Amino acid sequence: QAPSPQDAIGIPDSNGYTVAFGTKYNFRGFDLGVAGSFTFKSNRSSLYQSPTIGQLRIFSASLGYRW
């Protein structure tokens, strides 16, 4: 088991499961995109995690224009 950092926000280095999704939409020459990634890990004692399961969540958005 890897310990969770108590002095910084983070998630321990250990086995986990990752699920990701994303989509892109073209509207009047603009490309709009959103994406999300969820990593589920077994919980460790940490100030930043729930009592049941540790999670790392990353969301991103993008905007582009074509001419």
C-alpha positions as CSV (number, residue, x, y, z in Angstrom):
1,Q,0.0,0.0,0.0
2,A,1.2,3.4,-0.9
3,P,0.5,6.2,1.6
4,S,-1.6,9.2,0.7
5,P,0.2,12.6,0.8
6,Q,-1.1,14.5,3.8
7,D,0.6,17.8,3.0
8,A,-0.6,18.1,-0.6
9,I,-3.6,17.2,-2.7
10,G,-3.0,14.0,-4.5
11,I,-3.9,10.4,-4.9
12,P,-1.6,7.5,-3.9
13,D,0.4,5.5,-6.5
14,S,-1.5,2.1,-6.5
15,N,-3.6,0.0,-8.7
16,G,-6.8,1.7,-10.0
17,Y,-9.4,1.7,-12.7
18,T,-9.8,4.5,-15.1
19,V,-12.9,5.5,-17.1
20,A,-12.8,8.3,-19.7
21,F,-15.2,10.0,-22.0
22,G,-15.2,12.9,-24.4
23,T,-17.1,14.5,-27.3
24,K,-16.5,17.2,-29.9
25,Y,-19.2,19.3,-31.6
26,N,-18.8,21.6,-34.6
27,F,-21.0,24.8,-34.5
28,R,-20.6,27.5,-37.2
29,G,-16.9,26.8,-37.7
30,F,-16.1,26.4,-34.0
31,D,-15.0,23.1,-32.6
32,L,-16.3,22.7,-29.0
33,G,-15.0,19.8,-27.0
34,V,-15.3,18.4,-23.5
35,A,-13.7,15.4,-21.8
36,G,-13.6,13.8,-18.4
37,S,-11.5,11.1,-16.8
38,F,-12.2,9.3,-13.5
39,T,-9.7,7.1,-11.7
40,F,-11.0,4.9,-8.9
41,K,-8.5,3.5,-6.3
42,S,-8.9,1.7,-3.1
43,N,-9.2,4.2,-0.3
44,R,-6.3,5.1,2.0
45,S,-6.2,7.3,5.1
46,S,-6.2,10.9,3.7
47,L,-7.7,14.2,4.5
48,Y,-8.8,14.6,0.8
49,Q,-10.7,11.3,0.2
50,S,-14.1,10.0,1.0
51,P,-14.5,7.2,3.6
52,T,-15.3,4.6,1.0
53,I,-13.2,5.0,-2.2
54,G,-10.5,7.4,-3.4
55,Q,-11.0,9.1,-6.8
56,L,-9.1,11.3,-9.1
57,R,-11.3,13.4,-11.5
58,I,-10.0,15.4,-14.4
59,F,-12.2,17.5,-16.7
60,S,-11.1,19.6,-19.7
61,A,-12.7,21.8,-22.3
62,S,-11.5,23.0,-25.7
63,L,-12.5,25.6,-28.2
64,G,-11.1,25.9,-31.7
65,Y,-12.0,27.8,-34.9
66,R,-11.6,26.6,-38.5
67,W,-11.1,29.1,-41.4
